């Protein structure tokens, strides 16, 4: 794959915690506009990889490049602001007392308003920015299927609906790359399908690239264009979903024989 096609390049990434080698020279390229699944047994290094790519942890060696820019060692805030790379965590966090629109508008403000003071300014420019934020919020509420509950405080939503709201919040700043850590964990089958549809819609309509960690391999294989498998901190396989499920090494290490 040509370098210019990769929105994210991970080169020789290493990370150890004491005597435990969480990542052992991992190389991965994520193509712009794809949904890339990331699977592997517990302890294979998936979350550590996310942490090193998004500034939560500092790698011991290797590089992370976003659209050709070396972001290795950047803080999470700088990566989000300058690189348009955002990530989710397994824990769902929303503003409980705010409704869906207010949650989304707040999520977009830090990227739309140029300074803290401008956030509270009531002039024409601020009103135009707020109008655009509300228009995008309405679009994302529709994509997330939250129109029926959009007027309710987020604390009154089910766990799955809160996950959908958190997902929509991540799309407010118009990111180019989103890394999702187990977006389907702990939600019922009906809402699982809605989360999948929301990811597919954001990928299709906005061209957002996704990297997804998910233990529900059946769902992930259907969602992903390509799947990367980690095992004991190393890349075991990188191929289409169809090839991954037939790979004997993957079957032995993770999918079960």
DRENKEGU-273706 format. One record per residue: x, y, z of N, C-alpha, C in turn; residue in one letter; residue number from 1. Coordinates in pm, whole numbers, plus 32768, in hexadecimal, padded with zeros to 4 digits. Example, Ala and Ser with C-alpha at 12.3 -4.5 7.8 and 13.67 -1.06 7.14 Angstrom:
REM residues 2
neast;nnorth;nup;caeast;canorth;caup;ceast;cnorth;cup;res;n
8527;7DC7;830C;84CE;7E3E;830C;8528;7EB6;830C;A;1
8505;7F1F;82C4;8557;7F96;82CA;850A;8003;8313;S;2
This chain:
REM residues 257
neast;nnorth;nup;caeast;canorth;caup;ceast;cnorth;cup;res;n
8055;7F88;8000;8000;8000;8000;8058;807C;8000;X;1
803B;80D8;7FAA;8089;8153;7FA3;8076;81A4;8022;X;2
80E1;81EB;804A;80DD;8235;80C8;806D;829D;80C9;X;3
8051;82DC;8055;7FEE;8346;8054;7F5F;8311;806B;X;4
7F4A;828F;805F;7EC6;8257;8076;7EAB;823F;810B;X;5
7F12;8240;815D;7F02;8220;81EA;7EE2;829D;823A;X;6
7E71;829C;8280;7E52;830B;82DA;7E9C;82F8;835E;X;7
7EB2;8278;8384;7EFB;8259;83FF;7F65;81F0;83E1;X;8
7FE2;820D;8407;8050;81AF;83F8;8090;8199;8481;X;9
8095;811C;84A9;80D4;80F6;8527;8151;80A7;8503;X;10
81C4;80D8;852D;8242;809D;8503;8294;806F;857C;X;11
82A7;7FED;8589;82FF;7FB6;85EF;82DB;7FDB;867D;X;12
825B;7FE1;869C;822F;8012;871F;824D;7FAB;878C;X;13
8290;7FDC;87F5;82B3;7F87;8867;8289;7FCB;88E9;X;14
8255;7F79;8945;822F;7FAC;89C8;8236;7F3A;8A2C;X;15
8280;7F52;8A99;828B;7EEE;8B04;8261;7F2B;8B87;X;16
8227;7ED7;8BDC;8206;7EFC;8C65;8259;7EA2;8CC0;X;17
82CD;7ED5;8CE9;8328;7E80;8D34;835B;7E10;8CDB;X;18
8347;7D95;8D08;8376;7D21;8CBC;8312;7CF4;8C52;X;19
829D;7D32;8C50;8233;7D0A;8BF2;823D;7D5E;8B73;X;20
8254;7D1C;8B03;825B;7D5F;8A81;81CF;7D63;8A44;X;21
818C;7DD6;8A4E;8104;7DE3;8A1A;8101;7DED;8982;X;22
8163;7E33;8949;8170;7E40;88B7;8200;7E24;8892;X;23
8212;7DD1;882A;8299;7DA6;8805;82B3;7DC4;8771;X;24
82C0;7E44;8751;82E2;7E6B;86C9;8270;7E5C;8667;X;25
81FC;7E95;8687;8184;7E87;8634;8186;7EEC;85C2;X;26
816A;7EBC;8549;815C;7F0F;84D1;80CE;7EFF;849A;X;27
8086;7F6E;848D;7FFE;7F6A;8455;7FEA;7FE7;8401;X;28
7FA5;7FD9;8390;7F7B;804B;8340;7EE4;8046;8331;X;29
7EA4;80B7;834B;7E13;80C2;833D;7DF5;811E;82C8;X;30
7DA9;80EC;8268;7D8A;8137;81EF;7D1C;819D;820A;X;31
7D27;820E;81C9;7CC1;8276;81D6;7C3B;8241;81A5;X;32
7BD3;8254;81F6;7B4C;8231;81CF;7B23;81A3;81EE;X;33
7B79;8152;822C;7B54;80C8;8249;7B27;80B7;82DA;X;34
7AE6;8046;82F4;7ACB;8019;837C;7B29;7FA4;8395;X;35
7B88;7FB9;83EF;7BED;7F54;840C;7BD1;7F17;8495;X;36
7BB9;7E95;8499;7BA2;7E50;8517;7C26;7E28;8557;X;37
7C29;7E2A;85DB;7CA0;7E02;8626;7C75;7D9B;868E;X;38
7CA6;7D1F;8680;7C7F;7CB5;86DC;7CFC;7C71;8714;X;39
7CE3;7C21;877B;7D4E;7BD6;87BA;7D23;7BAD;8845;X;40
7D63;7B46;887E;7D40;7B1A;8904;7D58;7B8A;896A;X;41
7D1C;7B7D;89E1;7D39;7BDB;8A4C;7DCF;7BDD;8A67;X;42
7E05;7C56;8A74;7E94;7C63;8A8C;7EE9;7C64;8A10;X;43
7EAA;7C68;899B;7EF7;7C65;891E;7F31;7CED;88F8;X;44
7F05;7D58;893B;7F3D;7DDC;8921;7EE1;7E3D;88DB;X;45
7E61;7E1A;88CB;7E04;7E6E;887E;7DF2;7EF8;88BF;X;46
7DCD;7EF9;893F;7DB5;7F7A;8982;7E35;7FC9;8993;X;47
7EA5;7F84;89A9;7F26;7FCA;89B1;7F46;800E;892E;X;48
7F28;7FCB;88BF;7F3C;8007;883B;7EEA;8086;882E;X;49
7E6B;8080;8854;7E17;80F7;8851;7E53;8166;88A8;X;50
7E7E;8140;8921;7EB4;81A3;897F;7F2F;81EA;8946;X;51
7F86;819F;8905;8000;81D9;88CC;7FE3;822E;8852;X;52
7F7D;820A;8806;7F5A;8257;878E;7F15;82DA;87B1;X;53
7ED0;82DE;8822;7E7D;8352;8843;7EB5;83A7;88B4;X;54
7F2F;838B;88E1;7F71;83E2;8942;7F56;83C3;89D2;X;55
7F0C;8359;89EF;7EF3;8336;8A7B;7F6D;82F4;8AB9;X;56
7FB9;82A9;8A69;8037;826D;8A94;80A5;8295;8A32;X;57
8120;8296;8A64;8193;82B3;8A0F;81D7;822F;89EC;X;58
81EA;8216;896C;822B;819A;8942;82BF;819D;8965;X;59
82F9;8126;8970;8389;811B;898C;83DB;812B;890D;X;60
83A2;8106;889C;83E7;8111;881B;837E;810D;87AD;X;61
83A8;8135;8735;834D;8136;86C3;8311;81BF;86AB;X;62
82C0;81C6;8641;8282;8245;861A;81EF;8232;85F9;X;63
81A4;829F;860D;8118;82A6;85E3;810B;831F;8587;X;64
80DD;8307;850D;80CE;8373;84AD;803C;8380;8485;X;65
8009;83F9;848D;7F7F;8417;8466;7F83;8470;83EB;X;66
7F55;843B;8379;7F5A;8482;82F9;7FE8;84B0;82DB;X;67
8049;845B;82FC;80D5;8478;82E0;811B;84CA;834A;X;68
80D1;84FF;83AB;810C;8551;8415;812F;84FA;848D;X;69
81A9;8505;84BE;81D5;84B7;8530;8198;84F0;85AF;X;70
813A;84A7;85EC;80F7;84D5;8666;8127;8487;86E0;X;71
8193;843D;86D2;81C9;83F0;8740;81E9;844C;87B6;X;72
81B5;842B;882C;81D0;847B;88A3;8177;84F3;88B6;X;73
811E;8510;8857;80C1;857F;8869;805F;8560;88DA;X;74
802D;85C8;891C;7FC4;85B6;8980;7F41;8592;893C;X;75
7EE6;8555;8987;7E63;8530;8950;7E19;85AC;891F;X;76
7E21;8619;896A;7DDB;8693;8945;7E11;86CB;88C1;X;77
7E94;86CB;88B2;7ECE;86FF;8837;7EAA;86A9;87BF;X;78
7EAC;8625;87D2;7E88;85CB;8765;7DF8;85E4;8738;X;79
7D9E;85F1;8799;7D11;8607;8779;7CFD;868C;8732;X;80
7D42;86F5;8761;7D2E;877B;8729;7D6D;878A;869F;X;81
7DE7;875A;868F;7E31;8774;8614;7E25;8703;85AE;X;82
7E15;8689;85DF;7E16;8618;8585;7D8E;85E2;8561;X;83
7D28;8612;85A8;7CA1;85E1;858F;7C97;8549;85A3;X;84
7CE3;8518;8603;7CDC;848C;862C;7C9C;8488;86B6;X;85
7C2C;8440;86C1;7BE7;8432;8740;7BD5;839F;8762;X;86
7BC2;8383;87E3;7BAF;82F8;880D;7B41;82F2;8877;X;87
7B07;827B;8883;7AA9;8261;88F0;7AED;8206;8955;X;88
7AB0;81FF;89CB;7ADC;81A2;8A32;7A6A;8141;8A4F;X;89
7A8A;80D6;8A96;7A23;8073;8AB3;79B7;80AB;8B0D;X;90
79DB;810A;8B62;7979;8149;8BBB;7931;81B8;8B6F;X;91
78AD;81BA;8B76;785C;821F;8B32;7850;829A;8B8B;X;92
786E;830F;8B54;7867;838D;8B9F;7816;83F2;8B4F;X;93
77A7;8420;8B89;7757;848C;8B4F;7732;84EC;8BC0;X;94
7704;8563;8B9C;76D6;85C3;8C01;7646;85A0;8C24;X;95
7634;8568;8C9A;75B6;8529;8CC1;753E;8588;8CC2;X;96
7553;8605;8CE9;74E2;8661;8CF9;74BD;86A8;8C77;X;97
7511;869A;8C0F;74F7;86DE;8B90;74B0;8681;8B2F;X;98
745E;86BA;8AD7;741E;8668;8A71;7481;864A;8A00;X;99
7453;8602;899C;74AE;85D6;8932;74ED;864B;88E7;X;100
749B;86AC;88BF;74D0;871D;8873;7539;8768;88C3;X;101
751E;8782;8944;757C;87CD;8995;75FF;8780;89A7;X;102
75F7;86FC;89B7;7670;86AA;89BF;76C3;86BA;8941;X;103
7682;86B5;88CD;76CA;86BA;884F;7703;8745;8834;X;104
76B5;87AD;8850;76E6;8835;883C;7761;884F;8893;X;105
775B;8822;8910;77CC;8835;8969;7848;87EB;8934;X;106
7832;8773;88FE;78A2;8726;88C8;78E4;876C;8852;X;107
7896;87B9;8805;78CD;87FD;8791;7907;8886;87AC;X;108
78E6;88BF;8820;790C;8949;8839;79A3;895E;883D;X;109
79EC;8902;887B;7A7C;8919;888D;7AC7;891B;8807;X;110
7A8A;88E1;879F;7AC9;88E1;871C;7A96;8952;86C4;X;111
7A1E;8985;86E2;79DF;89EB;868D;79FD;8A78;86BE;X;112
7A06;8A8A;8742;7A20;8B0E;877A;7AB6;8B1F;878F;X;113
7AF2;8B8B;875F;7B83;8B99;875F;7BC4;8BAE;87E6;X;114
7B76;8BD4;884D;7BB0;8BEC;88D1;7B44;8BD9;893A;X;115
7B6E;8BD3;89B9;7B0D;8BC5;8A26;7AB0;8C3B;8A2C;X;116
7AE5;8CB4;8A1A;7A92;8D2C;8A1F;7A27;8D2B;89B3;X;117
7A4C;8CFA;893C;79EC;8CF9;88CD;7977;8C9B;88E7;X;118
798C;8C38;893F;7920;8BDB;8960;78AB;8C23;89A1;X;119
78C9;8C8E;89EB;7860;8CD8;8A34;7837;8D58;89EC;X;120
7876;8D75;897A;7856;8DEE;8930;77D0;8DDD;88E8;X;121
7782;8E47;88E3;76FC;8E3F;88AA;76EE;8E8B;8826;X;122
775D;8EA9;87E5;7759;8EF5;8769;7729;8EA1;86F3;X;123
7720;8EDF;867B;76EF;8E9A;8603;7742;8E1E;85DE;X;124
77C7;8E28;85E8;781C;8DB6;85C5;7800;8D3F;8620;X;125
77EF;8D5B;86A1;77D2;8CF0;8700;774B;8CB0;86E3;X;126
76E9;8D02;86BE;7665;8CCD;86A0;7668;8C75;8622;X;127
76BA;8C9C;85C0;76C6;8C4A;8546;7708;8BC5;8567;X;128
776F;8BC9;85B9;77B2;8B4B;85DF;7753;8AF1;862B;X;129
7706;8B2B;8687;76A7;8ADA;86D4;763C;8A9F;867A;X;130
760F;8AEB;8617;75AB;8AB9;85B8;75E2;8A40;856D;X;131
7661;8A48;8540;769C;89D7;84F9;76AB;895D;8553;X;132
76CD;8975;85D1;76D9;8905;862F;7653;88C0;8643;X;133
75E9;890E;864F;7565;88D4;8664;7537;8888;85E7;X;134
7559;88B9;8572;7536;8872;84F7;757E;87EC;84EF;X;135
75FF;87EC;8512;764A;876D;8511;7615;8710;857D;X;136
75F3;8747;85F1;75BD;86F4;865D;753D;86AE;8630;X;137
74E6;86F7;85EB;7469;86BC;85BB;7485;864B;8557;X;138
74E9;865E;8500;750D;85F8;849F;7542;857B;84E5;X;139
7594;858D;854B;75CF;851B;8591;7569;84D5;85EB;X;140
750C;8520;8622;749F;84E2;866E;744F;8486;8614;X;141
7439;84B1;8598;73F2;845C;8538;7444;83DF;8517;X;142
74C4;83EF;84FD;7519;837D;84DD;751D;8319;854F;X;143
7522;834C;85CA;7529;82F6;8640;74A2;82BC;8669;X;144
7437;82E7;8627;73B2;82B3;8647;737F;82DE;86CF;X;145
73A0;835A;86F7;737B;838B;877C;730D;83F5;8777;X;146
72CC;8404;8705;7268;846E;86F8;71F4;845E;875B;X;147
71CE;83E3;8777;715C;83CC;87D1;717B;83F4;8861;X;148
71FB;83F4;8886;7221;8412;8911;7278;848F;891B;X;149
727E;84DE;88B0;72DD;854D;88AD;72C0;85B8;8915;X;150
7244;85C0;8944;721F;8627;89A5;723C;85FE;8A35;X;151
725C;857F;8A4A;7270;854C;8AD2;72FD;856B;8B05;X;152
730C;857C;8B89;7394;8584;8BC0;73DF;8503;8BA1;X;153
745E;850F;8B81;74AB;8498;8B5A;74AB;842E;8BC9;X;154
74A0;8459;8C46;749B;83FA;8CB4;7421;83A1;8CB3;X;155
73BA;83C8;8C69;7340;8378;8C5F;7345;8314;8BED;X;156
73AC;8319;8B9B;73B9;82BD;8B2A;73EF;8237;8B5B;X;157
73D4;81CE;8B0D;740C;814B;8B2C;74A3;814E;8B14;X;158
74E8;80E5;8B44;7578;80DE;8B2F;759D;80DE;8A9C;X;159
7550;8096;8A4C;756B;8093;89BD;7553;8118;897B;X;160
74EA;815E;89A3;74CE;81E2;896A;753A;8246;8992;X;161
756F;8238;8A0B;75DD;828F;8A33;765A;8274;89E0;X;162
7671;81F4;89BE;76E1;81D5;8966;76CF;8217;88DD;X;163
7654;8214;88AA;7638;8255;882B;764D;82EC;8834;X;164
7626;8327;88A4;763A;83B6;88B7;76CF;83D7;88BF;X;165
771A;8383;8906;77AB;8399;890F;77EA;838D;8884;X;166
77BD;832D;8837;77F0;831C;87AF;77D3;8398;875B;X;167
7758;83CA;8763;7734;8443;8718;7788;84BA;8746;X;168
77A5;84C3;87C8;77F7;8530;87FC;7882;8530;87BE;X;169
78B8;84B8;87A7;793C;84AF;876B;793E;84E1;86DB;X;170
78CC;84DF;8699;78C5;850A;860D;78AF;85A0;85FE;X;171
788D;85E3;866B;7871;8673;8663;78E7;86C4;862D;X;172
7963;86A8;8657;79D4;86F9;8625;7A00;86D4;8597;X;173
79B6;867D;8554;79D7;8650;84CC;7A61;8610;84C6;X;174
7A77;85A8;8517;7AF9;8564;8516;7B0E;8518;8494;X;175
7B8C;84FF;8474;7BAC;84AF;83FF;7BC1;841D;8424;X;176
7BEA;8405;84A1;7C05;837D;84D0;7BCE;836D;855C;X;177
7B81;8304;8571;7B49;82E6;85F5;7B71;8258;861C;X;178
7BA4;824A;8696;7BCC;81C7;86CA;7B69;81A2;8739;X;179
7B21;8134;8724;7AB6;810A;877E;7AE1;8090;87CD;X;180
7ADC;809A;8852;7B04;802D;88AA;7A88;7FE7;88DF;X;181
7A68;7F74;88A5;79F5;7F21;88CB;7972;7F70;88CE;X;182
7948;7FA8;885D;78CE;7FF9;885A;784E;7FA9;8873;X;183
7853;7F24;886A;77DA;7ED3;8879;77CF;7E92;8903;X;184
782F;7EAB;8959;7830;7E68;89DC;77B9;7E93;8A32;X;185
7772;7E31;8A67;770B;7E4B;8ACB;7689;7E83;8A97;X;186
766C;7E76;8A15;75ED;7EA8;89E2;759E;7E37;89A2;X;187
751A;7E4A;8998;74C3;7DDF;8968;74CC;7DD1;88D0;X;188
74A1;7D5E;889B;74B1;7D43;880A;7471;7DAA;87AF;X;189
7400;7DE3;87D7;73BE;7E47;8782;7416;7EC3;8774;X;190
744E;7EF0;87E4;74A3;7F67;87DF;752C;7F49;87A2;X;191
7558;7ECB;87AD;75D4;7EA4;8767;75C5;7EC0;86D2;X;192
7553;7E99;869A;753B;7EB0;860C;7539;7F46;85ED;X;193
7502;7F96;8648;74FD;8027;8632;7589;8065;8636;X;194
75DE;8036;8692;7667;8067;8699;76B0;8046;8616;X;195
769F;7FCB;85E6;76DE;7FA2;8569;76B0;7FFB;84F6;X;196
762D;8011;84EE;75F7;8067;8484;762F;80F4;848D;X;197
7642;8126;8507;7676;81AE;8519;7707;81B7;84E9;X;198
7756;8152;8509;77E2;8150;84DB;77E6;814B;8442;X;199
7794;80F3;8409;7792;80E7;8376;7764;8167;8334;X;200
7701;81AA;8370;76CE;8227;8337;7738;8295;833D;X;201
777E;829F;83AE;77E7;8305;83BC;785A;82EB;835C;X;202
787B;826D;8348;78E4;8247;82EA;78BB;8268;825B;X;203
783F;824B;823A;780E;825E;81B2;77F3;82F3;8193;X;204
77AF;8339;81EF;7784;83C2;81D4;77F3;8428;81E8;X;205
7847;8413;824D;78AD;8477;826E;793A;844B;8248;X;206
7948;83CD;821C;79CE;839C;81F9;7A2A;8388;826F;X;207
79F2;837C;82E7;7A44;836C;835F;7A82;82E0;8361;X;208
7B01;82DA;8380;7B48;825C;838F;7B38;822B;841E;X;209
7B21;81A8;842E;7B10;816F;84B4;7B72;80FE;84CB;X;210
7BA7;80F9;8544;7BEE;8083;8576;7B9F;8054;85EF;X;211
7B75;7FD5;85EE;7B16;7FA4;8652;7B4D;7F29;8699;X;212
7B59;7F33;871E;7B71;7EBD;8772;7AE9;7E86;879A;X;213
7AD3;7E07;8784;7A53;7DCC;87A9;7A62;7D36;87BB;X;214
7A2E;7D03;882D;7A37;7C74;8849;79C8;7C24;8804;X;215
7961;7C68;87D6;78F8;7C24;878A;792C;7C14;86FA;X;216
7974;7BA7;86E5;79BA;7B95;8665;795A;7B83;85EF;X;217
78E7;7B44;8607;7886;7B34;8599;785C;7BBC;8563;X;218
783B;7C17;85BF;7811;7C9D;8596;7885;7CE7;8554;X;219
78FA;7CDE;8590;796D;7D29;855D;7995;7CFB;84D1;X;220
798B;7C7A;84B7;79AE;7C48;8432;7950;7C7F;83C7;X;221
78D2;7C93;83EA;7872;7CCB;838C;7882;7D62;837B;X;222
78AF;7DA4;83E5;78BD;7E35;83E2;793D;7E62;839C;X;223
79A9;7E16;83AD;7A2F;7E42;8384;7A4C;7E27;82F1;X;224
7A98;7E81;82B4;7AD0;7E6A;822F;7B4E;7E14;8239;X;225
7B95;7E23;82A9;7C12;7DDD;82BF;7C21;7DC4;8354;X;226
7C65;7D5A;8378;7C75;7D35;8405;7D09;7D1C;8423;X;227
7D38;7D58;8491;7DBF;7D41;84C2;7DB4;7CEF;8543;X;228
7E07;7C89;854F;7E06;7C32;85C5;7E88;7C43;8611;X;229
7E7D;7C62;8693;7EF2;7C68;86EB;7EF6;7BEC;8743;X;230
7F6E;7BC0;8761;7F81;7B4C;87BB;8005;7B5D;8803;X;231
7FFE;7B63;8888;8075;7B72;88DB;80C8;7BEC;88B2;X;232
8082;7C59;8895;80C5;7CD6;8875;80FE;7CE0;87EA;X;233
80E0;7C80;8794;8112;7C81;870B;809F;7C74;86A9;X;234
80B4;7CA7;862D;804E;7C98;85C6;8053;7C0B;858F;X;235
7FE6;7BC4;859E;7FDE;7B3A;8570;7FA9;7B31;84E2;X;236
7F4B;7B87;84C0;7F0E;7B83;843A;7ED3;7C0B;8418;X;237
7EC6;7C25;8396;7E8E;7CA2;8364;7E54;7C83;82DB;X;238
7DCD;7C77;82D3;7D91;7C49;8256;7CFD;7C6A;8255;X;239
7CBA;7C3E;81EC;7C29;7C4E;81E4;7BE6;7BF7;824E;X;240
7B6C;7C19;8277;7B26;7BC4;82D9;7B19;7B34;82AB;X;241
7AFF;7B21;8229;7AEE;7A99;81F5;7B6E;7A48;8204;X;242
7BE0;7A88;81EC;7C60;7A41;81FB;7C84;7A2C;828D;X;243
7C61;7A8A;82E2;7C83;7A7F;8370;7C3E;7A07;83B0;X;244
7BBF;79F1;8391;7B76;7983;83D2;7BA7;78FB;83A0;X;245
7BF0;78F9;8330;7C27;787C;82FD;7CBA;7869;8320;X;246
7CF6;78CE;835F;7D84;78C9;8380;7D9B;7869;83F5;X;247
7DE3;77FA;83E3;7DF3;7798;844E;7E39;77CF;84C9;X;248
7E96;782E;84B8;7ED9;7869;852B;7E78;78BC;857F;X;249
7E20;7906;853C;7DBC;7956;8583;7D59;78FC;85CA;X;250
7D2C;7895;8586;7CCE;7837;85C2;7D09;77F9;8641;X;251
7D85;77D2;863A;7DC7;7795;86AF;7DD9;77FA;8720;X;252
7E01;7875;86FF;7E22;78D7;8765;7DA8;791B;87A1;X;253
7D3D;792A;8751;7CD1;797F;8781;7C45;794B;8766;X;254
7C2A;792A;86E9;7BA0;790B;86C6;7B73;7884;86F9;X;255
7BCF;782D;871C;7BAA;77A9;8750;7BA1;7744;86E2;X;256
7BD6;76D0;86FD;7BD6;7669;8696;7B62;760E;86A0;X;257
